[in-house]
């Protein structure tokens, strides 16, 4: 991201920030709306059941994206005690990545339809970059958040697919060491181990598979 500024590619920098803001906003909104469907209106009471980016974007998290290429939004507050189903935690956790997948599918297919129809708004390299990158960022957020460590959504999902005793062991392990494991992945990536590069490659390979028009 900083390299774009160094290369004076200000428009591309702004487009990426906009795309990332949209992606994080829909991710958090997904958590909040599904939590409400399961009986928990904590997010709504906190003013987080909205697609207004201001309610979700964490300035420090966004700054980290600019500085190191990794950041975060403000987590939507939820209270699992209010869920009306045993499956509430699973579906609320999965809602964020699922929303990112939905945004990616809508974005890339809308762009392809627009190109085929000759709509002016989709013409030019800027539009191609923005819509392709918006779809790709959402795929990356989906994949990244499914990693079952630290505070990522995947750590709420994995226990539902493990035997009970193993799920309990995993829960206690992640509670103690998950955040350190996630930080370790970030550090390894920063020093040159291509961990997130592989996630990026998987996201790129998925992009063509979600075009249905």
Secondary structure, DSSP 8 states (H G I E B T S, - for coil): -HHHHHTT-HHHHHHHHHHHHHHHHHHHHHHHHHHHHTT--HHHHTT-SS--GGGTB-HHHHHHHHHHS---B------GGG-SSTTHHHHHHHHHHHHHHHHHHHHHHHHHHHHHHT-GGG-SHHHHHHHHHHHHHHHHHHHHHTS-STTSTHHHHGGGGS-HHHHHHHHHHHHHHHHHHHHHHHHHHHTT--HHHHHHHHHHHHHGGG---
